Amino acid sequence: MCLAVPLKIIEINGRDAIGEWEGIHRKIRLDFIENPEVGQYVIVHAGFAIERLDKEQAEADRQAFKEVADAL
């Protein structure tokens, strides 16, 4: 099973980027996101940003992930 995770774009270099979540940085590709900008939130699956999120949805998703992790 694969999960898509919300990341905040903190650096962009062409179609490559760095996404961050709670201090963890991941290399991601932005091929499917039009006009990406630093500070935007995206859903990342298999290393590709596949959808843009607003900040409220990204925070809600992060909280849901935290609740699951805490329950384990």
Backbone bond lengths (Angstrom), bond angles and torsions (degrees), N, CA, C in turn:
res aa  C-N    CA-C-N  psi(-1)  N-CA   C-N-CA  omega(-1)  CA-C   N-CA-C  phi
1 M - - - 1.441 - - 1.522 108.58 -
2 C 1.306 115.93 137.48 1.463 121.79 177.98 1.525 108.82 -114.75
3 L 1.313 115.44 146.10 1.450 121.18 177.29 1.513 110.02 -118.33
4 A 1.300 115.81 146.98 1.456 121.11 170.12 1.525 106.43 -97.12
5 V 1.321 116.35 138.64 1.459 120.40 -176.34 1.524 110.92 -122.86
6 P 1.329 117.81 147.56 1.455 120.79 177.15 1.524 110.40 -81.97
7 L 1.325 116.46 130.10 1.461 122.31 176.16 1.524 109.47 -130.50
8 K 1.318 115.44 151.59 1.461 121.61 174.34 1.522 107.60 -97.45
9 I 1.331 117.39 129.22 1.460 121.25 178.16 1.526 108.01 -72.80
10 I 1.339 116.41 122.43 1.469 119.17 179.96 1.526 112.58 -114.64
11 E 1.332 116.73 -11.42 1.465 120.52 179.89 1.518 108.21 -157.03
12 I 1.348 116.82 139.16 1.460 121.74 177.54 1.518 109.11 -129.68
13 N 1.341 114.94 134.66 1.456 122.14 175.79 1.527 106.99 -138.03
14 G 1.330 116.41 90.30 1.461 120.52 -175.37 1.517 109.44 70.51
15 R 1.329 117.00 -124.00 1.462 121.69 178.10 1.529 111.51 -95.95
16 D 1.326 116.98 -1.96 1.467 121.99 175.01 1.519 108.44 -93.45
17 A 1.313 115.78 151.67 1.462 119.88 179.23 1.518 109.36 -152.68
18 I 1.319 113.88 169.51 1.463 121.64 171.66 1.525 105.85 -116.55
19 G 1.330 114.97 127.93 1.453 121.36 175.38 1.519 108.96 -110.00
20 E 1.329 116.32 151.66 1.465 120.88 -175.89 1.517 110.11 -131.50
21 W 1.331 114.43 143.56 1.462 121.94 172.47 1.518 107.67 -148.52
22 E 1.302 117.05 115.38 1.464 124.45 178.98 1.525 112.27 50.36
23 G 1.329 116.58 45.15 1.462 122.04 176.74 1.514 114.93 83.88
24 I 1.327 117.93 -5.07 1.470 120.90 177.68 1.517 108.28 -95.09
25 H 1.321 116.27 128.51 1.462 122.17 -178.75 1.520 110.34 -105.87
26 R 1.338 116.50 139.78 1.455 122.73 179.46 1.523 109.45 -134.22
27 K 1.323 115.91 140.25 1.457 120.44 171.89 1.519 107.51 -76.10
28 I 1.325 115.99 133.83 1.463 120.65 178.35 1.526 110.06 -136.44
29 R 1.311 115.11 161.45 1.465 121.85 175.75 1.521 108.45 -107.71
30 L 1.343 115.33 146.92 1.458 121.25 -176.15 1.530 112.72 -113.99
31 D 1.321 117.73 22.62 1.462 121.92 -175.30 1.527 113.83 -57.10
32 F 1.322 118.28 -29.65 1.461 121.58 -174.30 1.530 113.47 -100.20
33 I 1.337 117.53 2.94 1.463 121.66 -177.90 1.529 109.20 -111.51
34 E 1.340 115.85 121.37 1.465 119.86 177.78 1.526 110.23 -78.13
35 N 1.305 116.33 134.02 1.464 123.11 175.30 1.521 113.29 48.55
36 P 1.327 117.54 56.33 1.469 119.27 178.78 1.527 111.00 -67.19
37 E 1.322 115.54 149.20 1.463 121.37 179.12 1.520 110.00 -135.15
38 V 1.334 114.56 147.48 1.461 120.05 173.91 1.527 108.14 -58.69
39 G 1.320 116.25 137.41 1.452 122.09 -179.82 1.513 113.78 98.89
40 Q 1.335 117.54 -15.26 1.461 120.35 177.95 1.521 110.38 -78.81
41 Y 1.321 115.45 154.56 1.461 122.17 176.35 1.520 108.66 -102.96
42 V 1.325 115.23 141.18 1.458 121.28 179.34 1.522 109.60 -137.70
43 I 1.327 115.35 155.30 1.461 121.55 170.54 1.524 106.30 -91.03
44 V 1.343 116.51 130.21 1.459 121.88 -177.14 1.524 109.24 -116.67
45 H 1.327 114.93 128.91 1.462 122.32 177.11 1.520 107.99 -132.80
46 A 1.326 116.84 126.17 1.468 122.82 178.60 1.526 111.68 54.84
47 G 1.340 116.25 35.23 1.457 120.94 176.20 1.518 115.47 85.48
48 F 1.334 117.59 -1.43 1.458 121.73 -179.81 1.523 110.39 -113.52
49 A 1.339 115.76 132.19 1.460 120.01 171.16 1.521 106.65 -71.69
50 I 1.331 116.93 122.56 1.457 119.70 -174.42 1.519 113.62 -111.49
51 E 1.336 116.95 -14.08 1.457 119.95 -179.62 1.516 109.56 -161.26
52 R 1.320 116.12 143.84 1.460 122.01 176.41 1.532 108.35 -85.99
53 L 1.337 116.66 144.15 1.465 122.71 177.25 1.521 109.51 -122.43
54 D 1.336 115.87 150.59 1.462 116.82 169.65 1.531 107.61 -81.50
55 K 1.311 116.46 163.73 1.460 121.69 -174.24 1.529 111.86 -59.34
56 E 1.331 117.50 -40.47 1.463 120.60 -178.47 1.520 111.45 -62.91
57 Q 1.331 117.70 -43.54 1.457 120.51 179.24 1.520 111.33 -67.30
58 A 1.329 116.71 -40.35 1.470 120.11 178.17 1.523 110.59 -60.70
59 E 1.326 117.53 -43.12 1.462 120.83 179.15 1.528 111.50 -66.14
60 A 1.323 117.07 -38.97 1.471 120.39 177.45 1.526 110.49 -63.82
61 D 1.337 116.90 -42.22 1.465 120.86 178.02 1.523 110.87 -63.88
62 R 1.324 116.68 -42.71 1.464 120.33 179.13 1.527 110.98 -61.65
63 Q 1.331 116.17 -41.35 1.462 120.45 178.98 1.526 110.69 -63.67
64 A 1.314 117.06 -39.80 1.468 120.57 178.34 1.522 110.79 -63.28
65 F 1.340 117.18 -43.37 1.457 120.65 176.68 1.533 111.18 -60.04
66 K 1.336 116.37 -41.97 1.459 121.11 -179.61 1.527 110.59 -63.82
67 E 1.323 117.18 -42.68 1.459 120.36 179.52 1.524 111.73 -62.05
68 V 1.311 117.74 -40.40 1.457 121.38 177.24 1.513 110.37 -64.80
69 A 1.335 116.76 -46.83 1.474 120.35 -179.62 1.521 110.99 -61.70
70 D 1.328 117.78 -40.64 1.453 121.21 179.97 1.527 112.25 -66.83
71 A 1.329 116.58 -28.14 1.456 120.99 -179.11 1.523 112.63 -77.77
72 L 1.319 116.66 -17.11 1.479 119.52 -177.77 1.502 113.30 -79.90
